Amino acid sequence: MKRITVITLFAMLAGCAALGMQTYGPEQVHEAQQKGDFKFVNDVCSGAKSERKNSGAKTRACEYKWLNEKKIEIDGWGKAGEFEKLAQYCAQGDRANPRPEHDSKAKEYACEVKKTAASTAFAAAAGACETVRDAWAARIKAGTGDNAGVADAAVTDYEIAVEKYLSCGHWDDFFEDLMLWGPGFGAEGSKYAEQGLKAMRAAQEKGVDIEAQILAHLGRKADKPFASNPVYGVRTVVAFLLGKKSLGLCAKLAPSAKPGDFKVNNEWLTYFVEAGCKEGIPLAVANLQAELHEQRVLACRALAKIGTKAENAKIKAVADGDAAFEMREKVKIFPVRDACVEALAQIKSRGK
């Protein structure tokens, strides 16, 4: 009886094979996914192709099916320019239907499509002087130039925008926007930093008179230069001018370098001190009243180099009364007082 049962079982298996009832495991599903045989994957998920008993092949197939369909949906968002959907999915994934294994892959795919689609749309719209500004605004709105994992493609698009802005004469837009976009490339010190400065230097090497354009821009915007980010804007322009040893511009820069925000004052002072210009004196005097003691130290150090006897009374008042101190090896140090005392000595030694 036992022999008959075994023979019958083999006969049933042979009959199933003859009828095409082969079963499949997760390894065959994975191989089909890698090859792009999505019909096979879908058939295992639907049961049209049978999984090996307790192998998990159907579960894996259905996960892959979901991922493939989600990629198609994401591609559709990219083609339609629906960057907000792409950005949201890139950041959050499918919160309503989380899938621990494959949702992360769908998120990565959404991030890539977001970058590629934004670059493609930008390239198509950036060809004309009339459209490049709107194209760049749309490119930034797409969210591919933020601080979180910026791709090299973002830098490439930036370079395209810079070249077009400069060739079209969009100088105010460059200085008020593109030149200031550098911090958006990532953390300070990364290879994406200072893109505005790099762009100006590259244009200069091609024969563009960037210095003249800086002065012309400041002439138009003397009251409030680089309004969206004055500290970074002044720092970038000063770095450019000092880099090319243009030290004879104090009188021309002075109308834009009026005492105001202490941090901005410091950026201008970098130029005036290096150039040895009296135009920096009002900025340094103003910063003697800065809230941060480090800025008051810098003010006295600047006056040590460019100050005159006319500032002595104000410097001495700070040297005598500044209360800021630091503890160094259990000893109280008064950095502002020390810097201001040194400034008085330096002014005296110059006899000015």
FIKE-99748 format. One record per atom (N, C-alpha, C): residue in one letter; y, z, x. Coordinates in steps of 0.1 Angstrom, whole numbers, plus 5000, padded with zeros to 4 digits. Atoms other than C-alpha are relative to their C-alpha. Layout:
<atoms>
AYZX...
</atoms>
This chain:
<atoms>
M498850005008M500050005000M501350005009K498850004991K502450085029K500249875006R499950134993R501649755046R500649904990I499550095010I502449575014I501550024998T498649975002T505849755011T500849945012V499350054988V506849665047V500149854999I500050145001I505849305041I501049954989T499150045010T507849295009T501550025004L498749974995L510949445027L500549885009F499750114991F510749175054F500349874992A499850125008A510448915027A501350004993M498749995007M513549045009M501149965010L499050034990L515549035041L500149855004A500150154997A514348685049A500649924989G499550075012G515248585014G501550015000C498649984999C518748725018C500649915010A499550094990A519248545050A500049854996A500150145005A518048225034A501149974990L499050025010L520548275007L501450015006G498749994993G523348315033G500750144999M499549865002M523748695027M500150075014Q499949934988Q524548775063Q501150114999T499049905001T526449095069T500850015014Y499150004989Y529349165093Y500550145004G499549884995G530649445114G501549995004P498650004996P534149545125P500449915012E499850084988E533749365158E500249854996Q499950145004Q533349025140Q501449994993V498750005007V536449115118V501149995011H498949994990H538549195149H500049865008E500150134993E537348875167E500749894991A499450105009A538348665136A501550015000Q498649975000Q541748835135Q500749945012Q499450054987Q542348755172Q500149855000K500150145000K541348395166K500949934990G499150055011G543648365136G499249944988D500850045011D540748305112D500250104988F499649915011F542448485083F499249994988K500950025012K540148335057K498850095001F501149924997F537248515073F500350154997V499549865002V539248845073V500150034985N499849985014N540248805037N498750004992D501350005006D536648725027D499250135001V500649874998V535349045042V500750104992C499249915008C538149235025C499649994986S500350025015S537349084991S498550024997G501549985003G533549124995G499349864999A500750135000A532948744996A499149995012K500949994989K531448815030K499650155001S500449865000S529349135031S500150085013E499949924988E530049415055E498650075003R501249924996R527249585075R500150144994K500049875007K526349905057K500650115009N499349894994N528650195067N500749965013S499450054987S530249985095S501650015000G498650005001G533850005082G500749875001A499550134998A534249635085A501049964988K499150045011K535749595050K501350075001T498749934999T538349865056T500949945011R499250064989R539349705089R500549864995A499650135005A539449365072A501250014991C498949985010C541749495044C501350045007E498849964992E544049655070E500649885006Y499550124994Y544349325088Y500649914990K499550085011K544849145055K501450044997W498749955003W547749375047W501049975011L499150034989L549249325082L500449855000N499750155000N549048945079N500949974989E499150025011E550648945045E501450065003K498749934997K553349185057K500849915010K499350094990K554148945087K500649884993I499450125008I554548655062I501250044993E498849955007E556948865042E501250025010I499049984990I558848965073I500649875005D499550134996D559048605084D501049944990G499150055010G560548525051G501450065000W498749934999W563248785056W500849945011G499350074988G564048625090G500649874996K499550145003K564348275076K501250014990A499049985010A566548405048A501350075005G498949934994G568848595072G500250144994E499949875006E568048925055E499950115010F500149914989F568849135085F500050154997E500149865004E569349455067E498650054997K501449975003K565749445054K499250015013L500750004987L564549365089L500450125008A499549884992A566649645105A499350134994Q500549885006Q565449895079Q498550015003Y501549994998Y561749805083Y499750025015C500149984986C562149795121C500150155003A499749854997A563450155120A499050094993Q500749905009Q561350305092Q498649964997G501350055005G558350085084G499850014985D500350005015D556650095050D499850154996R500149865003R557450455039R499250024987A500649985013A556150395004A498449985001N501550034998N552650275017N499750015014P500249994985P552250415052P498649975004R501350034995R549350275072R500050045015P499949954986P548850475104P499849905011E500450094988E547250195125E500949885000H499450135000H548949875114H501450004996D498650005003D552349975101D500850005012S499350014988S553450035136S500149865006K500050144995K552549675145K500949924991A499050075009A554449555114A501450035004K498749964995K557449755126K500449925012E499750084988E557249595160E500349864997Y499850145004Y557049255144Y501349984994A498750005006A560049325123A501150005010C499049994990C562049425153C500149875008E500050124993E561049105171E500749894992V499550105009V561848885141V501550024998K498649975002K565149055137K500849945012K499350054988K566148975173K500049855000T500250154999T564848615172T500949944989A499350065012A566348545137A501550015002A498649984997A569748685147A500549915011S499650094989S569848485179S500049854995T500050145005T568848165161T501249974991A498950015009A571448215134A501349995008F498849994992F574048295160F500249865008A499950134993A573347985181A500449884991A499750115009A573547765151A501550004995A498649985005A577047905141A501050015010A499149964989A578547965175A500649875007G499650124993G579247605184G501449964999A498650055003A582747565170A501050125002C499049904999C585947755178C500350074987E499649955013E586547805141E498950104995T501149925006T583147975135T499550105010V500749914991V582248165167V500350144997R499749865002R584148485158R499250054988D500849965011D582448505124D498550015004A501450004996A579148415140A499650125009W500349884991W579448695166W500150134991A500049885009A580448945139A498750014992A501350005007A577248845120A498950045009R501049974989R575248875152R500050155002I499949864998I576449235157I499550074988K500449935013K575949325120K498550004999A501450015001A572349215124A499350115007G500649884994G571849525145G499249985012T500850024988T570449375176T500850035013G499249974989G573149495199G500350155001D499749865000D572849865194D499450075012N500549934988N571850135219N498550025000A501449975000A568250145209A499249885004G500950104995G566149915231G500649864999V499450145001V568449615235V499249905008A500750114993A566649295245A500949925008D499350094991D567649055272D500749894991A499450115008A568248805244A501450044995A498749955005A571149025232A501149975010V499150034989V572848985266V500249855001T499850155000T572248605265T500949964989D499150035011D573948585231D501450045003Y498649954996Y576848795244Y500649905010E499550094990E577248555273E500549874994I499650125008I577348255249I501350034993A498849975008A579948425228A501250015010V498949984990V582148515259V500449865004E499650134995E582048155272E500749924989K499350075011K583048025238K501350054997Y498749945003Y585748275232Y501149955011L499150044989L587248195266L500449855000S499750155000S587047815263S500849974988C499250035012C588547835228C501450075000G498749934999G591448065240G500150124990H500049885008H590448355218H500250135008W499849894990W591948595243W500150144994D499849875006D593048875221D498750054994D501349965005D589648875204D499150045011F500949974988F587948885238F500450145004F499649874995F590049185250F499850114990E500149895011E589949375217E498550024995D501349995006D586249305210D499049985011L501150034991L583949135235L500150085013M499949924988M585349315266M499550144998L500349865003L584749645249L498550024995W501450005006W581149555238W499050065010G500949954989G579749675271G499250134997P500749875002P578950035260P498849984990G501050025010G576849885231G498749955006F501250054994F574249755256F499050115004G500949904996G572750085263G500750115007A499549884994A573150405282A500849965013E499150024989E575750435309E499149995013G500850014988G574350315342G498849904999S501150105002S571750075327S500549865004K499750134996K571549715336K500949924989Y499350065010Y573249635303Y501550054999A498649945001A576449835310A501049905007E498950084994E579849685319E499949854998Q500150155002Q579149345304Q501449944999G498750065001G582849295297G500649975014L499550014986L583749355334L499249885007K500850114994K580849125345K500549864995A499650135006A582048855321A501349955006M498850044994M585548865335M499949955014R500350044986R584348845370R499449865001A500650135000A582148555362A500949894996A499050105005A584948365344A501049985012Q499150014989Q587248435374Q499449905011E500750084991E584648275397E500049854996K500050145004K584747965376K501449944999G498650055000G588547935380G500950054989V499149955011V589848115349V500950115006D499149904996D592948315356D500050124991I500149885009I591848645340I501150095002E498849914998E594648845356E501249964991A498950055008A597248625339A499850034985Q500349985014Q595448655306Q500050154996I499949865003I595249035309I501550044998L498549975001L599049055315L500549954987A499550065012A599648825286A499650084988H500549925011H597449025263H500750134999L499349885000L599149345273L501449984996G498750035005G602449185267G500149994985R500050025015R601449105231R499650144994K500649885006K599749445226K500550135007A499549894992A601949675247A500050134993D499949875007D602349935220D498650074999K501449935002K598549995215K499049905006P501050084995P596349805239P498650054998F501449965001F592549805234F499850114989A499949905011A593049995201A498650064997S501349955005S589350025192S499350095011N500649914989N588350185226N500950005012P499050014989P591450235248P499550065013V500449944987V589750455274V499149905007Y500950094993Y586950205281Y500849875003G499250134998G589449905277G500850015013V499249984988V591850045303V499150015013R500949984989R588950145326R499549865005T500550134996T587549795325T501049915007V498950094994V590849615332V500450065013V499649944987V591749865360V498949965010A501150034990A588249805376A500149865004F499950144997F588749435374F501249975010L498850024991L592249445390L499850065014L500349944987L591249685417L498949935008G501150074993G588149485424G500549875007K499450124994K590249175432K501250045008K498949964992K592849385451K501349964995S498750045006S595649305427S500850134999L499349875000L597849605436L501549994998G498650025001G601249455430G500549994986L499750025014L601249485392L500650124993C499649875006C602649835387C501149984989A498850015010A605949725370A499549924988K500550085011K604049475348K499150084991L500949925008L601549735337L500650124993A499449885004A603950015332A500350004985P499749995014P605049915296P498850034991S501249975007S601449945285S499450145003A500649874995A600750265305A501050114997K499149895004K603050495286K499250134998P500749885002P602050865285P499550014986G500649985013G599750935256G498750085001D501349934999D596151035253D499750035015F500249964987F595251235284F498949925007K501150074994K591951045290K500549865004V499550144997V593750705288V501050015012N499149984988N596450835312N499250005013N500849994988N593750915337N499549865004E500550134997E592350565335E501149915007W498850074994W595850415342W500350055014L499749944987L596350665370L499149955011T500950054990T593350525388T500649885007Y499350124994Y595350205393Y501250045008F498749974994F598750355400F499850085013V500249924988V597450605426V499449915011E500650094990E595350335444E501149915005A498950094996A598450105444A501250085006G498949924995G600750395454G501349984993C498850035008C603150335426C500650124993K499249905007K605850555412K499849994985E500250025015E605050415377E499050094995G501049915005G602150655376G500550144999I499549865000I604250965380I500150064986P499949955014P605051005342P498750044994L501349985005L601350985334L499450135006A500549884993A600451255360A500750124995V499349885005V603251485348V499650044986A500449985014A602151445312A498650085001N501349954999N598551535323N500050145006L499949864996L599751865338L499850094988Q500149925012Q599651985302Q498649974992A501350035007A596151845294A499250124997E500849895004E593752065276E498950045010L501149984991L590852015300L500650035014H499549964987H591452185334H499749895010E500450114991E589651895351E501149895000Q499050105001Q592351665339Q501350055007R498949954993R595051895352R499849995015V500350014986V593351895386V500349865004L499850144997L593351515386L501549975000A498650035000A597051515377A500750055013C499449954987C597951735407C499649925012R500450084989R595851525430R500749875000A499250125001A597651215417A501450025006L498649974996L601051375423L500050035015A500049984986A599951475458A500149875007K499950134993K599751105466K501349924996I498850085004I602650955445I501250084995G498949925006G604751245434G501250015010T498849974992T608251335447T500650144997K499449865001K610451645450K500550024986A499549995014A611751565415A499050074991E501049945008E608451685401E499650145005N500549874994N608152005423N500150114990A499949885009A609352245396A498950004990K501150015009K606752125371K498750035006I501249984993I604052125396I499950155004K500149864996K604952475408K499850094989A500349915012A604952615373A498550004997V501450005002V601352505370V499350075011A500749934988A600452625405A500150154999D499849865002D601852965396D499350064988G500449945013G600553005361G498749964994D501250055007D597452805354D498850105001A501049905000A594653045344A498649955001A501450054999A591652815347A499350045013F500749964987F589052945371F498549964998E501450034999E585452875382E499450115009M500649904991M582953115397M499149925010R500850064990R581452995430R499550115009E500649904992E579053225447E500750144998K499549885005K580453515427K501550025004V498549994997V584053435438V500749914990K499250085010K586753325414K500849905008I499250114995I588252985422I500949954990F499050065009F591352845406F500349865004P499950144996P590952475409P501349934997V498750065004V594152375391V501150055010R499049954991R596352605411R499949955014D500250054986D594752495444D500449865001A499650154999A595252125436A501549994999C498550015001C598852185426C500750055013V499449964988V599652385457V499849905011E500250114990E598152105478E500949894997A499150115003A600251855459A501450035005L498749964994L603452055468L500149985015A500050024985A602452055504A500049855004Q500150144997Q601651685504Q501449934998I498650065003I605051595488I501050045011K499149954990K606851815513K499749935013S500350074988S605051645542S500549865000R499550145001R606151305530R501550005000G498549995000G609751425528G500649934989K499550075011K610151265494K500450094988
</atoms>
